[in-house]
Amino acid sequence: MLHLVDSNVSPPVSRTDEETHRLAHVRRYEILDTPPEVAFDRITALAADIFDAPIAIISFLDRDRLWFKSHHGLDKTEVRWGTVTAVPTMEALIRGEFGVGFFASAPLITHDGHELGALCVIDHQPRSDDERQRRHLETLAALVTDQMELRLTARAAATRAAILAREIDHRAMNSLQLVASLLNLQSRVTQAPETAQQLTIASNRVLAVARVHRNFSADESIERVSIVAYLRRLCAELAEVLDVVIDVDGTETTVPTTQVLAIGLIVNELATNAKKYGASPIGITFGPGAAGHHELRILDHGNGLPEGFAVGKFKSDGLGIKVVTVLVEQLQGQLSAGANPAGKGASFTIDFPRDLPEAGVGLRHQG
């Protein structure tokens, strides 16, 4: 155990199985080499004030060093030792490194009884302390371990939430695929050709939502997603479904997760439309647009757009273009169409702001 002391140096402690077990618990809390935190710095500042001492540290004994999570009154963040057969005591390390005249410490003992380090108060001049100061130091050390337990609990909760989210995603994908299968089955038994065609289209759109969401869920990012990498994953699967070549290129950047689903659905609709009316290969590019904007472009090498075509004004605009228009509005962007600048074919361009805190990810009802 680490004790409150201010005089004699304890002999070195041999590394045993118990020490190895203790090191495993230090790593379990994932505290080593983490950045400074206000909560811990306040504790060391208060400890120094209680003892009217210039230095206070929160330290953890690692395999070959004493690492300081908080170091009030010190610039150093750790003390290391060379190759030894026994681990020096914390007091021996501190006295040997700083030549202190006064040293007091309270152990950091976890709720399950493992000692990981200590809260220490240091003065270069010899001095004494009293029982009240020692009680306060022990209370502050307990606050340090409380903070560590809270971190551990929060991390465990986040892990459970991630597992639950994956399970929900999995069930959602299964549900979407079931709906698509039912729609497809209904289309086969429906006598009216036009109704059967619409049911098939509906089935394909449900599968598209599942495909876009599945590739989105595969990304480990929480707040932002590497969009070109995402589009490559999505289009690799889409190319196989459509039996067409889809080339994805662009400048890698991240976009908020609130934009990803809309972007994926836009690419799915326009690539599917390009397959229907255009010719392979289909090109997808993503890069910087006007100041503060992204530009997404979908190109094909087919016969091009009908004469006089204008988004939202062409009388034969199908449901696919209407869906894309709604999604572009959710991105607060602009949709334009024209000839493929590389030659034969059509080009659809979406220009939208980089960051939309309130961007939607699905289809809103249009009144």
BALOBA-1460 file (C-alpha; in Angstrom, 3 decimals):
// residues 367
<rec num="1" residu="m" x="0.000" y="0.000" z="0.000"/>
<rec num="2" residu="l" x="1.023" y="3.617" z="-0.459"/>
<rec num="3" residu="h" x="1.100" y="5.431" z="2.876"/>
<rec num="4" residu="l" x="1.111" y="8.972" z="4.217"/>
<rec num="5" residu="v" x="4.759" y="9.488" z="5.050"/>
<rec num="6" residu="d" x="7.238" y="12.326" z="5.300"/>
<rec num="7" residu="s" x="10.488" y="10.744" z="6.423"/>
<rec num="8" residu="n" x="11.854" y="7.219" z="5.941"/>
<rec num="9" residu="v" x="11.944" y="5.759" z="2.433"/>
<rec num="10" residu="s" x="10.329" y="2.335" z="2.130"/>
<rec num="11" residu="p" x="12.419" y="-0.453" z="0.535"/>
<rec num="12" residu="p" x="11.745" y="-1.386" z="-3.086"/>
<rec num="13" residu="v" x="8.811" y="-3.694" z="-3.724"/>
<rec num="14" residu="s" x="9.527" y="-6.845" z="-5.778"/>
<rec num="15" residu="r" x="7.378" y="-7.289" z="-8.869"/>
<rec num="16" residu="t" x="5.054" y="-10.200" z="-8.233"/>
<rec num="17" residu="d" x="1.927" y="-11.631" z="-9.776"/>
<rec num="18" residu="e" x="0.022" y="-9.125" z="-7.663"/>
<rec num="19" residu="e" x="1.956" y="-6.268" z="-9.299"/>
<rec num="20" residu="t" x="1.201" y="-7.625" z="-12.774"/>
<rec num="21" residu="h" x="-2.462" y="-7.822" z="-11.782"/>
<rec num="22" residu="r" x="-2.343" y="-4.220" z="-10.572"/>
<rec num="23" residu="l" x="-0.841" y="-3.056" z="-13.878"/>
<rec num="24" residu="a" x="-3.674" y="-4.751" z="-15.740"/>
<rec num="25" residu="h" x="-6.159" y="-2.739" z="-13.694"/>
<rec num="26" residu="v" x="-4.314" y="0.518" z="-14.386"/>
<rec num="27" residu="r" x="-4.716" y="-0.157" z="-18.096"/>
<rec num="28" residu="r" x="-8.349" y="-1.145" z="-17.638"/>
<rec num="29" residu="y" x="-9.177" y="2.449" z="-16.707"/>
<rec num="30" residu="e" x="-7.394" y="3.776" z="-19.835"/>
<rec num="31" residu="i" x="-6.080" y="6.746" z="-17.859"/>
<rec num="32" residu="l" x="-2.397" y="6.652" z="-18.837"/>
<rec num="33" residu="d" x="-1.227" y="9.317" z="-21.318"/>
<rec num="34" residu="t" x="-4.637" y="10.997" z="-21.459"/>
<rec num="35" residu="p" x="-4.799" y="14.816" z="-21.756"/>
<rec num="36" residu="p" x="-5.180" y="17.069" z="-18.692"/>
<rec num="37" residu="e" x="-8.712" y="17.310" z="-17.314"/>
<rec num="38" residu="v" x="-10.171" y="20.143" z="-15.264"/>
<rec num="39" residu="a" x="-11.766" y="17.813" z="-12.711"/>
<rec num="40" residu="f" x="-8.389" y="16.293" z="-11.761"/>
<rec num="41" residu="d" x="-6.535" y="19.620" z="-11.887"/>
<rec num="42" residu="r" x="-9.011" y="21.110" z="-9.411"/>
<rec num="43" residu="i" x="-8.314" y="18.277" z="-6.994"/>
<rec num="44" residu="t" x="-4.537" y="18.793" z="-7.047"/>
<rec num="45" residu="a" x="-4.968" y="22.561" z="-6.663"/>
<rec num="46" residu="l" x="-7.177" y="22.023" z="-3.630"/>
<rec num="47" residu="a" x="-4.770" y="19.471" z="-2.119"/>
<rec num="48" residu="a" x="-1.870" y="21.929" z="-2.438"/>
<rec num="49" residu="d" x="-3.994" y="24.655" z="-0.845"/>
<rec num="50" residu="i" x="-5.019" y="22.454" z="2.097"/>
<rec num="51" residu="f" x="-1.367" y="21.708" z="2.887"/>
<rec num="52" residu="d" x="-0.189" y="25.202" z="1.918"/>
<rec num="53" residu="a" x="2.350" y="23.405" z="-0.274"/>
<rec num="54" residu="p" x="3.626" y="24.370" z="-3.734"/>
<rec num="55" residu="i" x="3.156" y="20.993" z="-5.469"/>
<rec num="56" residu="a" x="0.453" y="18.349" z="-5.707"/>
<rec num="57" residu="i" x="0.203" y="15.495" z="-8.222"/>
<rec num="58" residu="i" x="-2.156" y="12.694" z="-9.172"/>
<rec num="59" residu="s" x="0.190" y="9.866" z="-10.140"/>
<rec num="60" residu="f" x="-0.164" y="6.353" z="-11.517"/>
<rec num="61" residu="l" x="2.515" y="3.701" z="-11.201"/>
<rec num="62" residu="d" x="3.103" y="2.149" z="-14.618"/>
<rec num="63" residu="r" x="5.493" y="-0.654" z="-15.579"/>
<rec num="64" residu="d" x="8.589" y="1.534" z="-15.877"/>
<rec num="65" residu="r" x="7.463" y="4.998" z="-14.854"/>
<rec num="66" residu="l" x="5.397" y="7.127" z="-12.524"/>
<rec num="67" residu="w" x="2.971" y="9.068" z="-14.715"/>
<rec num="68" residu="f" x="1.225" y="12.283" z="-13.597"/>
<rec num="69" residu="k" x="-2.393" y="12.756" z="-14.650"/>
<rec num="70" residu="s" x="-2.388" y="16.149" z="-12.943"/>
<rec num="71" residu="h" x="0.724" y="18.030" z="-11.809"/>
<rec num="72" residu="h" x="-0.015" y="21.268" z="-9.946"/>
<rec num="73" residu="g" x="3.189" y="23.260" z="-9.527"/>
<rec num="74" residu="l" x="5.282" y="20.953" z="-11.748"/>
<rec num="75" residu="d" x="6.140" y="20.974" z="-15.446"/>
<rec num="76" residu="k" x="7.147" y="17.309" z="-15.620"/>
<rec num="77" residu="t" x="4.521" y="14.732" z="-16.488"/>
<rec num="78" residu="e" x="6.353" y="11.558" z="-15.449"/>
<rec num="79" residu="v" x="9.355" y="10.025" z="-13.716"/>
<rec num="80" residu="r" x="11.032" y="6.990" z="-15.287"/>
<rec num="81" residu="w" x="13.524" y="4.492" z="-13.973"/>
<rec num="82" residu="g" x="16.002" y="2.264" z="-15.777"/>
<rec num="83" residu="t" x="16.316" y="-1.501" z="-15.844"/>
<rec num="84" residu="v" x="15.809" y="-2.727" z="-12.279"/>
<rec num="85" residu="t" x="14.861" y="-5.982" z="-10.612"/>
<rec num="86" residu="a" x="12.414" y="-4.244" z="-8.269"/>
<rec num="87" residu="v" x="9.954" y="-1.395" z="-8.705"/>
<rec num="88" residu="p" x="10.900" y="1.674" z="-6.623"/>
<rec num="89" residu="t" x="8.313" y="2.986" z="-4.224"/>
<rec num="90" residu="m" x="6.469" y="6.142" z="-5.214"/>
<rec num="91" residu="e" x="8.078" y="8.139" z="-2.425"/>
<rec num="92" residu="a" x="11.548" y="6.954" z="-3.437"/>
<rec num="93" residu="l" x="10.911" y="8.072" z="-7.019"/>
<rec num="94" residu="i" x="9.615" y="11.491" z="-5.979"/>
<rec num="95" residu="r" x="12.398" y="12.158" z="-3.491"/>
<rec num="96" residu="g" x="15.053" y="10.948" z="-5.905"/>
<rec num="97" residu="e" x="13.746" y="13.099" z="-8.748"/>
<rec num="98" residu="f" x="12.893" y="16.328" z="-6.945"/>
<rec num="99" residu="g" x="14.897" y="16.212" z="-3.712"/>
<rec num="100" residu="v" x="11.841" y="17.004" z="-1.616"/>
<rec num="101" residu="g" x="11.851" y="17.761" z="2.086"/>
<rec num="102" residu="f" x="8.187" y="16.838" z="2.645"/>
<rec num="103" residu="f" x="6.055" y="14.159" z="0.998"/>
<rec num="104" residu="a" x="2.494" y="13.083" z="1.849"/>
<rec num="105" residu="s" x="0.281" y="10.766" z="-0.169"/>
<rec num="106" residu="a" x="-3.078" y="9.051" z="-0.116"/>
<rec num="107" residu="p" x="-3.551" y="5.902" z="-2.228"/>
<rec num="108" residu="l" x="-5.934" y="5.753" z="-5.176"/>
<rec num="109" residu="i" x="-7.878" y="2.608" z="-4.362"/>
<rec num="110" residu="t" x="-10.616" y="1.485" z="-6.730"/>
<rec num="111" residu="h" x="-14.033" y="0.300" z="-5.588"/>
<rec num="112" residu="d" x="-12.908" y="-3.300" z="-5.970"/>
<rec num="113" residu="g" x="-9.797" y="-2.767" z="-3.857"/>
<rec num="114" residu="h" x="-7.015" y="-2.259" z="-6.421"/>
<rec num="115" residu="e" x="-4.365" y="0.366" z="-5.702"/>
<rec num="116" residu="l" x="-3.398" y="2.192" z="-8.896"/>
<rec num="117" residu="g" x="-1.463" y="5.260" z="-7.771"/>
<rec num="118" residu="a" x="-1.633" y="8.111" z="-5.299"/>
<rec num="119" residu="l" x="-2.550" y="11.732" z="-4.726"/>
<rec num="120" residu="c" x="0.653" y="13.344" z="-3.467"/>
<rec num="121" residu="v" x="1.553" y="16.666" z="-1.870"/>
<rec num="122" residu="i" x="5.182" y="17.826" z="-2.059"/>
<rec num="123" residu="d" x="7.264" y="20.613" z="-0.535"/>
<rec num="124" residu="h" x="10.977" y="21.181" z="-1.013"/>
<rec num="125" residu="q" x="11.301" y="22.268" z="2.616"/>
<rec num="126" residu="p" x="10.944" y="19.902" z="5.592"/>
<rec num="127" residu="r" x="7.664" y="20.422" z="7.430"/>
<rec num="128" residu="s" x="4.927" y="18.627" z="9.344"/>
<rec num="129" residu="d" x="1.238" y="17.985" z="8.725"/>
<rec num="130" residu="d" x="-1.759" y="17.218" z="10.924"/>
<rec num="131" residu="e" x="-4.574" y="14.701" z="11.084"/>
<rec num="132" residu="r" x="-7.130" y="17.052" z="9.509"/>
<rec num="133" residu="q" x="-4.941" y="17.594" z="6.441"/>
<rec num="134" residu="r" x="-4.430" y="13.856" z="6.046"/>
<rec num="135" residu="r" x="-8.186" y="13.191" z="6.244"/>
<rec num="136" residu="h" x="-8.783" y="15.817" z="3.573"/>
<rec num="137" residu="l" x="-6.099" y="14.249" z="1.350"/>
<rec num="138" residu="e" x="-7.730" y="10.823" z="1.678"/>
<rec num="139" residu="t" x="-11.123" y="12.334" z="0.798"/>
<rec num="140" residu="l" x="-9.663" y="13.999" z="-2.300"/>
<rec num="141" residu="a" x="-7.999" y="10.728" z="-3.325"/>
<rec num="142" residu="a" x="-11.409" y="9.044" z="-3.066"/>
<rec num="143" residu="l" x="-12.798" y="11.749" z="-5.374"/>
<rec num="144" residu="v" x="-10.086" y="10.884" z="-7.911"/>
<rec num="145" residu="t" x="-11.133" y="7.225" z="-7.923"/>
<rec num="146" residu="d" x="-14.792" y="8.272" z="-8.155"/>
<rec num="147" residu="q" x="-13.942" y="10.206" z="-11.312"/>
<rec num="148" residu="m" x="-12.175" y="7.155" z="-12.723"/>
<rec num="149" residu="e" x="-15.142" y="4.909" z="-11.950"/>
<rec num="150" residu="l" x="-17.449" y="7.382" z="-13.697"/>
<rec num="151" residu="r" x="-15.215" y="7.273" z="-16.788"/>
<rec num="152" residu="l" x="-15.280" y="3.473" z="-16.739"/>
<rec num="153" residu="t" x="-19.072" y="3.408" z="-16.353"/>
<rec num="154" residu="a" x="-19.538" y="5.925" z="-19.176"/>
<rec num="155" residu="r" x="-17.283" y="3.903" z="-21.482"/>
<rec num="156" residu="a" x="-19.177" y="0.698" z="-20.671"/>
<rec num="157" residu="a" x="-22.483" y="2.473" z="-21.325"/>
<rec num="158" residu="a" x="-21.180" y="3.742" z="-24.670"/>
<rec num="159" residu="t" x="-20.114" y="0.206" z="-25.609"/>
<rec num="160" residu="r" x="-23.535" y="-1.165" z="-24.701"/>
<rec num="161" residu="a" x="-25.202" y="1.624" z="-26.692"/>
<rec num="162" residu="a" x="-23.041" y="0.826" z="-29.729"/>
<rec num="163" residu="i" x="-23.949" y="-2.868" z="-29.499"/>
<rec num="164" residu="l" x="-27.635" y="-1.974" z="-29.175"/>
<rec num="165" residu="a" x="-27.399" y="0.404" z="-32.146"/>
<rec num="166" residu="r" x="-25.846" y="-2.336" z="-34.290"/>
<rec num="167" residu="e" x="-28.599" y="-4.730" z="-33.267"/>
<rec num="168" residu="i" x="-31.275" y="-2.142" z="-34.116"/>
<rec num="169" residu="d" x="-29.588" y="-1.499" z="-37.480"/>
<rec num="170" residu="h" x="-29.522" y="-5.219" z="-38.169"/>
<rec num="171" residu="r" x="-33.218" y="-5.603" z="-37.369"/>
<rec num="172" residu="a" x="-34.077" y="-2.504" z="-39.407"/>
<rec num="173" residu="m" x="-32.220" y="-3.930" z="-42.410"/>
<rec num="174" residu="n" x="-34.058" y="-7.231" z="-42.043"/>
<rec num="175" residu="s" x="-37.384" y="-5.400" z="-41.834"/>
<rec num="176" residu="l" x="-36.654" y="-3.317" z="-44.939"/>
<rec num="177" residu="q" x="-35.616" y="-6.392" z="-46.880"/>
<rec num="178" residu="l" x="-38.791" y="-8.180" z="-45.757"/>
<rec num="179" residu="v" x="-40.942" y="-5.267" z="-46.949"/>
<rec num="180" residu="a" x="-39.104" y="-5.241" z="-50.289"/>
<rec num="181" residu="s" x="-39.637" y="-8.989" z="-50.683"/>
<rec num="182" residu="l" x="-43.368" y="-8.659" z="-49.968"/>
<rec num="183" residu="l" x="-43.692" y="-5.855" z="-52.499"/>
<rec num="184" residu="n" x="-41.808" y="-7.870" z="-55.074"/>
<rec num="185" residu="l" x="-43.977" y="-10.926" z="-54.396"/>
<rec num="186" residu="q" x="-47.120" y="-8.833" z="-54.758"/>
<rec num="187" residu="s" x="-45.891" y="-7.475" z="-58.082"/>
<rec num="188" residu="r" x="-45.607" y="-11.011" z="-59.433"/>
<rec num="189" residu="v" x="-49.184" y="-11.984" z="-58.574"/>
<rec num="190" residu="t" x="-50.787" y="-8.700" z="-59.615"/>
<rec num="191" residu="q" x="-52.663" y="-8.962" z="-62.891"/>
<rec num="192" residu="a" x="-52.411" y="-5.283" z="-63.917"/>
<rec num="193" residu="p" x="-49.016" y="-4.677" z="-65.612"/>
<rec num="194" residu="e" x="-48.832" y="-1.019" z="-64.543"/>
<rec num="195" residu="t" x="-49.540" y="-1.886" z="-60.898"/>
<rec num="196" residu="a" x="-46.949" y="-4.676" z="-60.996"/>
<rec num="197" residu="q" x="-44.369" y="-2.246" z="-62.390"/>
<rec num="198" residu="q" x="-45.055" y="0.297" z="-59.640"/>
<rec num="199" residu="l" x="-44.772" y="-2.396" z="-56.955"/>
<rec num="200" residu="t" x="-41.413" y="-3.466" z="-58.407"/>
<rec num="201" residu="i" x="-40.220" y="0.138" z="-58.375"/>
<rec num="202" residu="a" x="-41.361" y="0.493" z="-54.748"/>
<rec num="203" residu="s" x="-39.531" y="-2.731" z="-53.827"/>
<rec num="204" residu="n" x="-36.330" y="-1.454" z="-55.440"/>
<rec num="205" residu="r" x="-36.563" y="1.847" z="-53.544"/>
<rec num="206" residu="v" x="-36.991" y="0.074" z="-50.208"/>
<rec num="207" residu="l" x="-33.918" y="-2.021" z="-51.013"/>
<rec num="208" residu="a" x="-32.084" y="1.180" z="-51.948"/>
<rec num="209" residu="v" x="-32.806" y="2.675" z="-48.521"/>
<rec num="210" residu="a" x="-31.528" y="-0.523" z="-46.899"/>
<rec num="211" residu="r" x="-28.376" y="-0.481" z="-49.038"/>
<rec num="212" residu="v" x="-27.623" y="3.189" z="-48.340"/>
<rec num="213" residu="h" x="-28.229" y="2.786" z="-44.621"/>
<rec num="214" residu="r" x="-26.188" y="-0.419" z="-44.374"/>
<rec num="215" residu="n" x="-23.111" y="1.188" z="-45.904"/>
<rec num="216" residu="f" x="-23.599" y="4.226" z="-43.693"/>
<rec num="217" residu="s" x="-23.893" y="2.080" z="-40.540"/>
<rec num="218" residu="a" x="-20.673" y="0.257" z="-41.455"/>
<rec num="219" residu="d" x="-18.714" y="3.463" z="-40.861"/>
<rec num="220" residu="e" x="-17.267" y="3.712" z="-37.351"/>
<rec num="221" residu="s" x="-17.405" y="7.491" z="-37.314"/>
<rec num="222" residu="i" x="-20.008" y="8.976" z="-34.986"/>
<rec num="223" residu="e" x="-20.319" y="12.614" z="-35.938"/>
<rec num="224" residu="r" x="-18.661" y="12.785" z="-39.359"/>
<rec num="225" residu="v" x="-18.086" y="10.332" z="-42.198"/>
<rec num="226" residu="s" x="-15.328" y="10.149" z="-44.821"/>
<rec num="227" residu="i" x="-17.625" y="10.689" z="-47.772"/>
<rec num="228" residu="v" x="-15.552" y="9.489" z="-50.741"/>
<rec num="229" residu="a" x="-14.763" y="6.215" z="-48.951"/>
<rec num="230" residu="y" x="-18.459" y="5.860" z="-48.127"/>
<rec num="231" residu="l" x="-19.495" y="6.472" z="-51.749"/>
<rec num="232" residu="r" x="-16.998" y="3.861" z="-52.941"/>
<rec num="233" residu="r" x="-18.479" y="1.258" z="-50.608"/>
<rec num="234" residu="l" x="-22.004" y="2.150" z="-51.634"/>
<rec num="235" residu="c" x="-21.279" y="2.240" z="-55.374"/>
<rec num="236" residu="a" x="-19.362" y="-1.046" z="-55.317"/>
<rec num="237" residu="e" x="-22.547" y="-2.726" z="-54.100"/>
<rec num="238" residu="l" x="-24.783" y="-0.652" z="-56.387"/>
<rec num="239" residu="a" x="-22.642" y="-1.487" z="-59.439"/>
<rec num="240" residu="e" x="-23.126" y="-5.176" z="-58.746"/>
<rec num="241" residu="v" x="-26.895" y="-4.737" z="-58.362"/>
<rec num="242" residu="l" x="-27.228" y="-2.678" z="-61.566"/>
<rec num="243" residu="d" x="-24.620" y="-4.702" z="-63.479"/>
<rec num="244" residu="v" x="-22.843" y="-1.520" z="-64.561"/>
<rec num="245" residu="v" x="-19.433" y="0.089" z="-64.059"/>
<rec num="246" residu="i" x="-19.462" y="2.959" z="-61.531"/>
<rec num="247" residu="d" x="-16.295" y="4.994" z="-61.070"/>
<rec num="248" residu="v" x="-16.002" y="7.060" z="-57.882"/>
<rec num="249" residu="d" x="-13.438" y="9.815" z="-57.587"/>
<rec num="250" residu="g" x="-12.963" y="13.004" z="-55.619"/>
<rec num="251" residu="t" x="-11.244" y="14.858" z="-52.817"/>
<rec num="252" residu="e" x="-11.646" y="13.000" z="-49.526"/>
<rec num="253" residu="t" x="-13.290" y="15.012" z="-46.792"/>
<rec num="254" residu="t" x="-15.747" y="14.395" z="-43.981"/>
<rec num="255" residu="v" x="-19.395" y="15.357" z="-43.858"/>
<rec num="256" residu="p" x="-21.784" y="15.383" z="-40.884"/>
<rec num="257" residu="t" x="-23.715" y="12.164" z="-40.404"/>
<rec num="258" residu="t" x="-26.891" y="14.238" z="-40.816"/>
<rec num="259" residu="q" x="-26.028" y="14.595" z="-44.525"/>
<rec num="260" residu="v" x="-24.872" y="11.075" z="-45.366"/>
<rec num="261" residu="l" x="-28.168" y="9.264" z="-45.875"/>
<rec num="262" residu="a" x="-29.506" y="11.989" z="-48.188"/>
<rec num="263" residu="i" x="-26.276" y="11.936" z="-50.229"/>
<rec num="264" residu="g" x="-26.417" y="8.145" z="-50.528"/>
<rec num="265" residu="l" x="-30.046" y="8.151" z="-51.659"/>
<rec num="266" residu="i" x="-29.333" y="10.863" z="-54.246"/>
<rec num="267" residu="v" x="-26.465" y="8.816" z="-55.697"/>
<rec num="268" residu="n" x="-28.618" y="5.675" z="-55.723"/>
<rec num="269" residu="e" x="-31.490" y="7.397" z="-57.583"/>
<rec num="270" residu="l" x="-29.323" y="9.158" z="-60.162"/>
<rec num="271" residu="a" x="-27.072" y="6.149" z="-60.787"/>
<rec num="272" residu="t" x="-30.145" y="3.951" z="-61.249"/>
<rec num="273" residu="n" x="-31.592" y="6.560" z="-63.604"/>
<rec num="274" residu="a" x="-28.282" y="6.710" z="-65.515"/>
<rec num="275" residu="k" x="-28.342" y="2.930" z="-65.932"/>
<rec num="276" residu="k" x="-31.887" y="3.120" z="-67.302"/>
<rec num="277" residu="y" x="-31.324" y="5.933" z="-69.779"/>
<rec num="278" residu="g" x="-27.561" y="6.208" z="-70.141"/>
<rec num="279" residu="a" x="-24.594" y="4.053" z="-70.912"/>
<rec num="280" residu="s" x="-21.711" y="2.664" z="-68.887"/>
<rec num="281" residu="p" x="-19.564" y="3.768" z="-67.199"/>
<rec num="282" residu="i" x="-21.311" y="5.947" z="-64.641"/>
<rec num="283" residu="g" x="-19.079" y="8.505" z="-62.938"/>
<rec num="284" residu="i" x="-19.500" y="9.821" z="-59.387"/>
<rec num="285" residu="t" x="-17.310" y="12.727" z="-58.279"/>
<rec num="286" residu="f" x="-17.244" y="14.584" z="-54.978"/>
<rec num="287" residu="g" x="-15.183" y="17.678" z="-54.246"/>
<rec num="288" residu="p" x="-15.172" y="21.332" z="-53.233"/>
<rec num="289" residu="g" x="-17.751" y="23.584" z="-54.854"/>
<rec num="290" residu="a" x="-18.258" y="27.291" z="-54.317"/>
<rec num="291" residu="a" x="-16.921" y="28.851" z="-51.108"/>
<rec num="292" residu="g" x="-18.135" y="26.796" z="-48.151"/>
<rec num="293" residu="h" x="-19.900" y="24.251" z="-50.382"/>
<rec num="294" residu="h" x="-19.486" y="20.677" z="-51.590"/>
<rec num="295" residu="e" x="-20.172" y="19.520" z="-55.145"/>
<rec num="296" residu="l" x="-21.531" y="16.065" z="-55.962"/>
<rec num="297" residu="r" x="-21.741" y="15.104" z="-59.624"/>
<rec num="298" residu="i" x="-23.220" y="12.046" z="-61.348"/>
<rec num="299" residu="l" x="-22.343" y="11.541" z="-65.032"/>
<rec num="300" residu="d" x="-23.236" y="8.972" z="-67.672"/>
<rec num="301" residu="h" x="-22.269" y="8.320" z="-71.295"/>
<rec num="302" residu="g" x="-25.713" y="7.754" z="-72.781"/>
<rec num="303" residu="n" x="-27.744" y="9.788" z="-75.256"/>
<rec num="304" residu="g" x="-27.944" y="12.842" z="-72.992"/>
<rec num="305" residu="l" x="-30.949" y="14.756" z="-71.679"/>
<rec num="306" residu="p" x="-34.063" y="15.462" z="-73.762"/>
<rec num="307" residu="e" x="-34.106" y="18.787" z="-75.554"/>
<rec num="308" residu="g" x="-35.393" y="21.543" z="-73.295"/>
<rec num="309" residu="f" x="-34.897" y="19.511" z="-70.113"/>
<rec num="310" residu="a" x="-34.810" y="21.586" z="-66.933"/>
<rec num="311" residu="v" x="-35.096" y="20.182" z="-63.399"/>
<rec num="312" residu="g" x="-38.561" y="20.831" z="-62.021"/>
<rec num="313" residu="k" x="-39.853" y="22.272" z="-65.297"/>
<rec num="314" residu="f" x="-39.785" y="19.299" z="-67.638"/>
<rec num="315" residu="k" x="-43.307" y="17.896" z="-67.897"/>
<rec num="316" residu="s" x="-42.188" y="14.263" z="-67.866"/>
<rec num="317" residu="d" x="-40.052" y="14.499" z="-64.741"/>
<rec num="318" residu="g" x="-40.393" y="11.083" z="-63.128"/>
<rec num="319" residu="l" x="-40.675" y="10.133" z="-59.462"/>
<rec num="320" residu="g" x="-36.901" y="9.559" z="-59.265"/>
<rec num="321" residu="i" x="-36.084" y="13.187" z="-60.117"/>
<rec num="322" residu="k" x="-38.785" y="14.368" z="-57.709"/>
<rec num="323" residu="v" x="-37.250" y="12.248" z="-54.929"/>
<rec num="324" residu="v" x="-33.797" y="13.680" z="-55.708"/>
<rec num="325" residu="t" x="-35.213" y="17.225" z="-55.674"/>
<rec num="326" residu="v" x="-36.657" y="16.693" z="-52.187"/>
<rec num="327" residu="l" x="-33.358" y="15.269" z="-50.904"/>
<rec num="328" residu="v" x="-31.381" y="18.178" z="-52.386"/>
<rec num="329" residu="e" x="-33.732" y="20.604" z="-50.648"/>
<rec num="330" residu="q" x="-32.988" y="18.841" z="-47.348"/>
<rec num="331" residu="l" x="-29.288" y="19.489" z="-47.985"/>
<rec num="332" residu="q" x="-30.232" y="23.120" z="-48.683"/>
<rec num="333" residu="g" x="-28.505" y="22.677" z="-52.017"/>
<rec num="334" residu="q" x="-29.076" y="23.305" z="-55.692"/>
<rec num="335" residu="l" x="-29.664" y="20.646" z="-58.357"/>
<rec num="336" residu="s" x="-28.691" y="21.332" z="-61.957"/>
<rec num="337" residu="a" x="-28.512" y="19.139" z="-65.056"/>
<rec num="338" residu="g" x="-26.766" y="19.383" z="-68.397"/>
<rec num="339" residu="a" x="-24.495" y="17.656" z="-70.843"/>
<rec num="340" residu="n" x="-21.565" y="15.552" z="-69.705"/>
<rec num="341" residu="p" x="-18.593" y="17.966" z="-69.997"/>
<rec num="342" residu="a" x="-16.423" y="15.024" z="-71.075"/>
<rec num="343" residu="g" x="-18.567" y="14.538" z="-74.186"/>
<rec num="344" residu="k" x="-21.557" y="12.257" z="-74.777"/>
<rec num="345" residu="g" x="-24.049" y="11.781" z="-71.956"/>
<rec num="346" residu="a" x="-25.735" y="13.659" z="-69.141"/>
<rec num="347" residu="s" x="-24.532" y="15.281" z="-65.924"/>
<rec num="348" residu="f" x="-26.403" y="16.027" z="-62.696"/>
<rec num="349" residu="t" x="-24.700" y="18.352" z="-60.204"/>
<rec num="350" residu="i" x="-25.664" y="18.979" z="-56.572"/>
<rec num="351" residu="d" x="-24.077" y="21.957" z="-54.824"/>
<rec num="352" residu="f" x="-24.729" y="22.169" z="-51.069"/>
<rec num="353" residu="p" x="-23.275" y="23.768" z="-47.892"/>
<rec num="354" residu="r" x="-20.592" y="21.861" z="-45.996"/>
<rec num="355" residu="d" x="-22.234" y="21.914" z="-42.566"/>
<rec num="356" residu="l" x="-25.946" y="21.726" z="-41.834"/>
<rec num="357" residu="p" x="-26.642" y="21.265" z="-38.098"/>
<rec num="358" residu="e" x="-30.319" y="20.614" z="-38.765"/>
<rec num="359" residu="a" x="-30.024" y="18.677" z="-42.029"/>
<rec num="360" residu="g" x="-32.529" y="15.851" z="-42.398"/>
<rec num="361" residu="v" x="-31.691" y="12.326" z="-43.435"/>
<rec num="362" residu="g" x="-34.983" y="11.137" z="-44.910"/>
<rec num="363" residu="l" x="-37.850" y="12.252" z="-47.074"/>
<rec num="364" residu="r" x="-40.021" y="15.020" z="-45.642"/>
<rec num="365" residu="h" x="-43.635" y="15.324" z="-46.653"/>
<rec num="366" residu="q" x="-44.141" y="17.942" z="-49.286"/>
<rec num="367" residu="g" x="-47.391" y="19.821" z="-48.721"/>
